[in-house]
């Protein structure tokens, strides 16, 4: 599943943390940052996995990490 993300809301350091946390469940290809956004492609490792469910859980975790990161900077 390909998704476009804002680098202002989802810093790359938060994405890296999320990729590490989900390494057992999916692989993530990260596109270059352009115009303060980047694209990612989330590919579940198990052929039996629900692509949408894995992507949604990944994005929920990324949001949580990004919020925590933002609050720590305040």
Secondary structure, DSSP 8 states (H G I E B T S, - for coil): -EEEEETTTS-HHHHHHHHHHTTTTEEEEE---BTTEEEEEEEESSTTS-HHHHHHHHHHHHHHHHHHHHHHH-
